[in-house]
Amino acid sequence: MDKEAVLAELEAEMARAALPLRESNLVFGEGDIDCKVMFIGEAPGETEDRLKRPFVGRGGQLLDRMIEGIGWKREDVYITNIVKRRPPQNRDPLPEEIEAYRPYLTRQIGIIDPQVIVTLGRFSMNYFLPEAKISRDRGRTFNIDGRIIYPVFHPAAALRSPDMMKGLQEDFQKLPSVVNGELVTSIVLPDARAGEKPKPKKTQQGSLF
Protein backbone atom coordinates (compact mmCIF):
# COMPACT_ATOMS: atom_id res chain seq x y z
CA MET A 1 0.00 0.00 0.00
CA ASP A 2 1.42 3.43 -0.93
CA LYS A 3 1.81 6.36 1.47
CA GLU A 4 -1.27 8.18 0.22
CA ALA A 5 -3.46 5.13 0.83
CA VAL A 6 -1.94 4.52 4.26
CA LEU A 7 -2.57 8.14 5.26
CA ALA A 8 -6.16 7.94 3.99
CA GLU A 9 -6.66 4.82 6.07
CA LEU A 10 -5.26 6.58 9.14
CA GLU A 11 -7.58 9.54 8.59
CA ALA A 12 -10.58 7.23 8.27
CA GLU A 13 -9.55 5.44 11.46
CA MET A 14 -9.38 8.77 13.29
CA ALA A 15 -12.82 9.74 12.00
CA ARG A 16 -14.26 6.54 13.51
CA ALA A 17 -12.36 6.70 16.80
CA ALA A 18 -13.87 8.01 20.03
CA LEU A 19 -11.42 10.89 20.29
CA PRO A 20 -11.93 14.15 22.23
CA LEU A 21 -13.57 17.20 20.62
CA ARG A 22 -15.78 15.20 18.26
CA GLU A 23 -18.16 18.16 18.09
CA SER A 24 -15.57 19.76 15.81
CA ASN A 25 -14.49 18.68 12.34
CA LEU A 26 -11.45 16.48 11.81
CA VAL A 27 -8.57 18.49 10.31
CA PHE A 28 -6.09 15.79 9.35
CA GLY A 29 -3.38 17.71 7.47
CA GLU A 30 -2.35 18.50 3.93
CA GLY A 31 0.62 18.98 1.65
CA ASP A 32 3.41 17.02 0.03
CA ILE A 33 3.50 13.56 1.64
CA ASP A 34 7.04 13.10 0.31
CA CYS A 35 8.22 16.37 1.85
CA LYS A 36 11.48 17.07 3.65
CA VAL A 37 9.79 19.53 6.04
CA MET A 38 6.67 19.00 8.14
CA PHE A 39 5.07 21.90 10.06
CA ILE A 40 3.16 20.97 13.22
CA GLY A 41 0.98 23.37 15.22
CA GLU A 42 -1.18 22.77 18.27
CA ALA A 43 -4.82 22.56 17.10
CA PRO A 44 -7.17 23.94 14.42
CA GLY A 45 -8.92 27.27 14.88
CA GLU A 46 -12.35 28.45 13.78
CA THR A 47 -11.49 28.91 10.09
CA GLU A 48 -9.62 25.60 9.98
CA ASP A 49 -12.58 23.82 11.57
CA ARG A 50 -14.98 25.29 9.03
CA LEU A 51 -12.81 24.52 5.98
CA LYS A 52 -11.32 21.27 7.36
CA ARG A 53 -7.84 22.50 6.41
CA PRO A 54 -4.89 23.37 8.66
CA PHE A 55 -3.51 26.90 8.95
CA VAL A 56 -5.86 28.78 6.63
CA GLY A 57 -6.84 31.65 8.97
CA ARG A 58 -4.78 34.79 9.61
CA GLY A 59 -1.98 32.78 11.18
CA GLY A 60 -2.01 30.41 8.23
CA GLN A 61 -1.81 33.29 5.77
CA LEU A 62 1.29 34.53 7.60
CA LEU A 63 2.74 31.02 7.50
CA ASP A 64 2.18 30.96 3.73
CA ARG A 65 4.02 34.27 3.36
CA MET A 66 6.91 33.00 5.45
CA ILE A 67 7.16 29.85 3.34
CA GLU A 68 7.06 31.86 0.12
CA GLY A 69 9.64 34.28 1.55
CA ILE A 70 12.30 31.56 1.47
CA GLY A 71 11.42 30.53 -2.08
CA TRP A 72 9.21 27.56 -1.20
CA LYS A 73 5.53 26.89 -1.79
CA ARG A 74 2.92 25.61 0.65
CA GLU A 75 2.55 22.58 -1.62
CA ASP A 76 6.23 21.72 -1.00
CA VAL A 77 5.69 20.97 2.70
CA TYR A 78 3.21 19.11 4.90
CA ILE A 79 1.16 20.98 7.51
CA THR A 80 -0.79 19.54 10.42
CA ASN A 81 -1.46 19.90 14.17
CA ILE A 82 -0.99 17.75 17.25
CA VAL A 83 -4.71 17.82 18.10
CA LYS A 84 -6.78 17.35 14.97
CA ARG A 85 -10.01 19.03 16.12
CA ARG A 86 -10.74 22.54 17.33
CA PRO A 87 -11.02 23.06 21.11
CA PRO A 88 -14.01 25.21 22.18
CA GLN A 89 -13.43 28.96 21.89
CA ASN A 90 -9.93 28.20 20.54
CA ARG A 91 -8.72 27.42 24.07
CA ASP A 92 -5.39 25.66 24.57
CA PRO A 93 -5.53 21.89 24.08
CA LEU A 94 -5.70 19.95 27.36
CA PRO A 95 -2.99 17.42 28.27
CA GLU A 96 -5.46 14.54 27.97
CA GLU A 97 -6.47 15.74 24.49
CA ILE A 98 -2.84 15.86 23.39
CA GLU A 99 -2.28 12.35 24.76
CA ALA A 100 -5.38 11.00 22.99
CA TYR A 101 -4.17 12.27 19.62
CA ARG A 102 -0.51 11.37 20.22
CA PRO A 103 -0.58 7.84 18.70
CA TYR A 104 -2.13 9.14 15.51
CA LEU A 105 0.39 11.96 15.07
CA THR A 106 3.20 9.48 15.75
CA ARG A 107 1.92 7.27 12.94
CA GLN A 108 1.36 10.26 10.63
CA ILE A 109 4.96 11.38 11.13
CA GLY A 110 6.21 7.83 10.59
CA ILE A 111 4.34 7.50 7.29
CA ILE A 112 5.42 10.89 5.91
CA ASP A 113 8.93 10.51 7.36
CA PRO A 114 10.11 14.16 7.10
CA GLN A 115 13.73 15.13 7.54
CA VAL A 116 12.83 18.24 9.57
CA ILE A 117 9.85 18.96 11.82
CA VAL A 118 9.18 22.67 12.37
CA THR A 119 7.16 23.08 15.55
CA LEU A 120 4.86 26.10 15.53
CA GLY A 121 4.48 27.48 19.04
CA ARG A 122 5.21 26.19 22.52
CA PHE A 123 2.63 23.39 22.65
CA SER A 124 4.04 21.73 19.57
CA MET A 125 7.61 22.35 20.75
CA ASN A 126 6.93 20.84 24.18
CA TYR A 127 5.33 17.79 22.58
CA PHE A 128 8.81 16.86 21.33
CA LEU A 129 10.93 18.82 23.81
CA PRO A 130 9.18 18.87 27.20
CA GLU A 131 11.89 20.90 28.93
CA ALA A 132 12.33 23.52 26.19
CA LYS A 133 11.40 27.20 26.50
CA ILE A 134 10.15 28.91 23.33
CA SER A 135 11.90 32.21 24.08
CA ARG A 136 15.21 30.42 24.65
CA ASP A 137 15.11 27.52 22.22
CA ARG A 138 13.31 28.80 19.13
CA GLY A 139 15.59 28.86 16.10
CA ARG A 140 17.79 26.08 17.51
CA THR A 141 18.01 22.58 16.05
CA PHE A 142 17.47 19.43 18.08
CA ASN A 143 18.29 15.95 16.80
CA ILE A 144 15.86 13.30 18.06
CA ASP A 145 16.39 9.79 16.74
CA GLY A 146 17.97 11.19 13.57
CA ARG A 147 15.18 13.69 12.86
CA ILE A 148 15.67 17.45 13.25
CA ILE A 149 13.19 19.35 15.43
CA TYR A 150 13.23 23.10 14.76
CA PRO A 151 11.05 25.24 17.07
CA VAL A 152 9.71 28.62 15.94
CA PHE A 153 7.08 31.03 17.25
CA HIS A 154 3.46 30.32 16.36
CA PRO A 155 2.35 32.60 13.48
CA ALA A 156 -0.80 33.64 15.37
CA ALA A 157 1.35 34.78 18.30
CA ALA A 158 3.69 36.64 15.93
CA LEU A 159 0.73 38.63 14.59
CA ARG A 160 0.28 40.06 18.09
CA SER A 161 3.92 40.83 18.84
CA PRO A 162 6.45 42.76 16.73
CA ASP A 163 9.31 41.03 18.58
CA MET A 164 7.89 37.58 17.84
CA MET A 165 7.29 38.58 14.22
CA LYS A 166 10.94 39.57 13.90
CA GLY A 167 12.03 36.30 15.51
CA LEU A 168 9.78 34.25 13.25
CA GLN A 169 11.20 35.95 10.17
CA GLU A 170 14.76 35.35 11.37
CA ASP A 171 14.12 31.67 12.07
CA PHE A 172 12.45 31.11 8.70
CA GLN A 173 15.44 32.62 6.92
CA LYS A 174 17.61 29.95 8.56
CA LEU A 175 15.27 27.09 7.60
CA PRO A 176 16.83 26.30 4.17
CA SER A 177 20.21 25.96 5.89
CA VAL A 178 18.65 23.63 8.46
CA VAL A 179 17.27 21.42 5.69
CA ASN A 180 20.57 21.45 3.80
CA GLY A 181 22.47 20.41 6.91
CA GLU A 182 24.54 23.61 6.91
CA LEU A 183 23.79 24.36 10.56
CA VAL A 184 25.76 22.04 12.80
CA THR A 185 24.38 23.20 16.14
CA SER A 186 22.02 20.25 16.62
CA ILE A 187 21.53 19.14 20.19
CA VAL A 188 21.16 15.35 20.28
CA LEU A 189 18.51 14.14 22.72
CA PRO A 190 17.47 10.58 23.65
CA ASP A 191 13.75 10.16 22.99
CA ALA A 192 13.01 13.67 24.23
CA ARG A 193 9.37 13.42 23.23
CA ALA A 194 8.85 10.98 26.09
CA GLY A 195 10.78 13.23 28.42
CA GLU A 196 13.49 10.68 29.08
CA LYS A 197 16.93 11.76 30.14
CA PRO A 198 20.24 9.89 29.88
CA LYS A 199 20.62 7.45 32.74
CA PRO A 200 23.73 7.90 34.87
CA LYS A 201 26.27 5.15 34.69
CA LYS A 202 26.34 2.86 37.67
CA THR A 203 29.58 2.68 39.58
CA GLN A 204 30.62 -0.19 41.78
CA GLN A 205 31.44 0.67 45.36
CA GLY A 206 34.40 -1.14 46.83
CA SER A 207 34.12 -3.03 50.10
CA LEU A 208 34.63 -1.00 53.24
CA PHE A 209 36.50 -3.89 54.86
N, C-alpha and C positions, 0 to 999 in steps of 0.2 A: 504494500500500500504506500502511495507517495505522501509527501509531507502535507500537501493540501487536503487530501482525504483524511489523514490522521487528525489534522487540526479541526476539520469539519466534524469529525466524530467526537472529539473532545468538547467542542462547542455544544453539540447536541446532548452530550452527557451532562454538561453543566445546566442546560435548559431544563432537564428532567430532575436534577438533583434538588433536594430540600435544603437549599442554601439560604443564608440570611438575605433580607432586603428583596424578597421575591415580588414585592409590590412595584418595584422598579424594573425597567427593561434590562435585559442582559446586553452588556457592551463588551464584546469578546476581544476585539483588537483588529487592526488592519495594517496592511503594508506589504512590503517585500518579504516573503517567508524564507528567502535565501539571503537575507541581509547580513551585513557585518555588524550593524548597530541596531540595538533595540532600546527604545525609550519606554520607561515604566513610571507612571504616576501613581497616585494613591487611589482614586475612585472617580467615576464619572460625575459630572455636574448636570445641571438642568438641561442645557442644550444637548449634551451628549446622551442623556437619557431619552430625550425626545427623538433624536435622529439615529440612535443606536450606533453611534460612532465615537471613538475616543478623541478628545482634544479638538473640538470643533467650535468651542465658544471663544471668548476673548483671549483666554490663555492659550488656546489652541492656535488661534490666528498669530499670536506672537511666536509660538513655537515654530509655525510654518515659516515666518520671516527669518527666524534664527537659522533654521535649516537651509533656507535659500541663501542666506548671507554668507555661508561657507561653500557655496557652489553645489549644494546637494538639492534633491527634491524630496518631498514628503514620501513619494512612491519608492524612494531608494531605501527607506528604513521601515522598521516595524514599530507600531505604537500601541501600547496597552496600559492597563492599570493593575494594581495588586487586587483590589476589590472590583468586581466586574459589574456591580449595580450601584446606583446612586443612593447614598444615605439621605434620610429626610433632612430637608432644609440645608443640604450641602454640608452637614456637620462632618467632623473628622470621623473616619472609620474606627470602630471599636476593636480592641485587641481580639475579641472572639470572632469578629467578622473577618479580620485579616487571617486568623488561623484557619477559618473554614474555607477560605479561598486559596490558601497556601498550596495545597497539593495540586490544584489545577494550574496555577501559575508555574509551579516547578515543572510540570509536564509540558506546558506551553513553551517555556524556555528551552527545555531539552529537545523538543521537536524542531524549533527554529534554529537553535544552536548558534546564537550570535557570538561574535568575537568580543564585542564591547556592549555592556549594559549601561546606559545613561539613566541614572535615577533622578527623577524630577521631584524635588522637595524632600523634606526630612522624613516623612513616613516611608517613602520608597527607599531612601538611603538607609534608614534604620532597619528595614526588612532584611537587608544584606549585611549591614554594619551596625549592630545594636549599640555599640559604644561611641559611634561617630557623632560629631556636632557639625551641623550644616555650615555654620559661620566659620568654623576652623578647617573643615575637611572638603568643602566644595572645591572643585577644580584640581583635586588630587586623584591619583590612580591607585586602585587597590586590586591586587591579584588574588582571586579566590578560585582555587581548583583550576587554574589555567585560564580563567575568564577575567577580563578587566571590568571592574565596577568604577564608574566615573560619576560622582555626585555633582549636581548643579542645583541652583535655586529653582523652585517651581515657577513657571511662567506667570501664573496668576498672582503669586506673591510679588514678582518683579514689577508687575503693572502698578502695584501700590507703593513701591519704594524705588526712588532713583538709584540708591546705592546697590540694591539687589539687581536692578536692571543693568547697571554697569558691570557687576560681577557676572551676571548671566552672559552678557555679550563677550566678556573676556574669556570665560570658560568655553564658550562655543567656538571661539577663534582657535583654541588649542585642540579642539576635537579631532580635526584631520590628522594632527601629529600623534594623537593618542592611538588612532586607528592604524596609522602607519608604523607604529612602534618606535617613533622618534623620541618619545618621552620615556626616560628610564628611571622614573621615580616611583615605580610601583611598589606598594607595600604588600608583601605576601602574607596572607592570613589563612589559618587552618579552619576551614568550614565556619567562617565568621557569621554566616546567616543563622546558624544554630547557636551562636553566642559562645562557642567553645574556645578555650584558650589553650596554649601549649601546656602540657603537663610537665611539672618539674621532674627532673631525673632523680630517681631514688639513689641514695647513697647508703652504703653499708656501714653500720657503726661497729667499731671494734670492741672486743670484750673489755670490760673494766677491770678484769682480774687476770 
